[in-house]
Amino acid sequence: RRKLLNKEKAHNDENKQRQADETRVEKQNLSEEIQCLKEIHQQYQALLESLLTPK
């Protein structure tokens, strides 16, 4: 009985660890995406300004 509980606990800990890892990876991916979007936004702003500025 105790062995089974220990096995369950190990399994739960493993799942928690995996979820934590997945969450960390997702956050990292989102950070990178946000960074890309910010850069695209800046380039877009610069393009708009260059188009709207009379030559």
C-alpha positions as CSV (number, residue, x, y, z in Angstrom):
1,R,0.0,0.0,0.0
2,R,2.7,2.4,0.9
3,K,4.7,1.5,-2.2
4,L,1.7,2.3,-4.3
5,L,1.3,5.7,-2.6
6,N,5.0,6.5,-3.1
7,K,4.6,5.5,-6.8
8,E,1.6,7.8,-7.1
9,K,3.4,10.7,-5.4
10,A,6.4,10.2,-7.7
11,H,4.0,10.2,-10.7
12,N,2.3,13.4,-9.5
13,D,5.6,15.1,-8.9
14,E,6.7,14.1,-12.4
15,N,3.5,15.6,-13.8
16,K,3.9,18.8,-11.9
17,Q,7.5,19.1,-13.1
18,R,6.5,18.5,-16.7
19,Q,3.7,21.1,-16.4
20,A,6.2,23.6,-14.9
21,D,8.6,22.9,-17.8
22,E,5.9,23.3,-20.4
23,T,4.8,26.5,-18.8
24,R,8.3,27.9,-18.7
25,V,8.8,27.0,-22.4
26,E,5.4,28.6,-23.3
27,K,6.4,31.8,-21.4
28,Q,9.7,31.9,-23.2
29,N,8.0,31.4,-26.6
30,L,5.5,34.2,-25.8
31,S,8.4,36.5,-24.7
32,E,10.1,35.9,-28.0
33,E,6.9,36.5,-30.0
34,I,6.2,39.7,-28.1
35,Q,9.7,40.9,-28.8
36,C,9.3,40.2,-32.6
37,L,5.9,42.0,-32.6
38,K,7.5,45.0,-30.9
39,E,10.2,45.1,-33.5
40,I,7.7,44.7,-36.4
41,H,5.6,47.5,-34.8
42,Q,8.6,49.8,-34.7
43,Q,9.5,49.1,-38.3
44,Y,5.9,49.7,-39.3
45,Q,5.8,53.0,-37.4
46,A,9.0,54.1,-39.1
47,L,7.6,53.1,-42.5
48,L,4.4,55.0,-41.9
49,E,6.3,58.1,-40.8
50,S,8.5,57.9,-43.9
51,L,5.5,57.7,-46.1
52,L,3.7,60.5,-44.4
53,T,6.6,62.9,-44.3
54,P,6.6,65.1,-47.4
55,K,9.7,64.8,-49.4
